[in-house]
Amino acid sequence: MKLPRISVDFNEMVEPDLVLLSKTDCRTDSSGKTVLLHEGLPVNIYEIDIGEDGQPANMIADGVVELNKSDASWARAAKWCCRIDRCGIRHESE
């Protein structure tokens, strides 16, 4: 990855552009750095994915941190979400 990114699970989308990010205030990014999450923090996120050829084809997105305000029972455990920007979720190779 060109930029350090925080791992997410894109199957945990609360809204079309909002993904669960963390249960706690700190996450470790792909470079090993601890990131202190707070409202409005710009973040780069990713999910490890494997392409049809069996090679890594990570999914990436960029956005900002928001407090989780979801009413969905399955999402309540998370404190923070990431609001994905207009570029959306894409393969890292794009």
N, C-alpha and C positions, 0 to 999 in steps of 0.2 A: 504494500500500500504506500502511496506517495505521502499521505497525511496520516498522523496518528488518529485512530477512530475508536469509538466506544462500541462494543458489540451489543446487538439487540436481536430480538426475534421478530421478524416482520410478519409472523403469524399472530402477533399480539397487537394488531392495529385496533385502536379504540374508535378512530374515525378514519376516513380515507387518507388523511395526511397527518395522523397523530398515532405514534407508536409508544408503548410502554418503554421506559428507559431504566428506572432504578427504584428499588425499595428503600435505599439509603441515600444520604447526601454525598457520598463519595463513590466513584467508579474508577477503575484502572483502564487506561486506554491501551491500544495495541502496541505502544512503545514502552509500556510499563509505568507510565506516569500516572499519579493519582490526580483525578480531576474532581474538584469540589463543585458540585452542581448547585445552581441557583437560577431563579427566574430570569429569563432573557439571555442566558449564556449561549453563545453560538457553539454548536457541536457538530462533529462529523461522525456518522454512525455507519455500521456495517453488519452484515450477516455472512458467515462463511457459507458458500454455496459451491456445488460441484457441477460443472457443465456436462453436456451430453457426451463429451469426449473423455470424461473422467478427470479433467483438470480443474484446479480451483478457478472459480468464476464468481468472486465475491460480489454481493449486492451492496451498494452504497447509497447514502443519502446525506444531505446536510440540512440543518435546521436550528431551532432554538429550544431551550429547555422551558417547560411549563409545569406548574403544579398539576398533578392528576386530579381532575374534577369529575371523572367518569362515575356514573351511577351503576355501571355493570358490575355485578358481584364478582366475576372472575378477574376484574381489573383493579379492585380496591386495594390490593396488597401493595401496589406500586405507589410511591410518593411522587415520582417525576415521570414526565413524558417528554418526547421530542416532537415538536411541530415541524414537519418536513417542508422544506421550501418548494417553490414552483418547479424546480428541476425534477422533483420526485425521486422515486427509487429507481436505480439503474444498475446495470452491470459495471463493475469497475473498469472494464476494458472499453467502455463506450466513451 
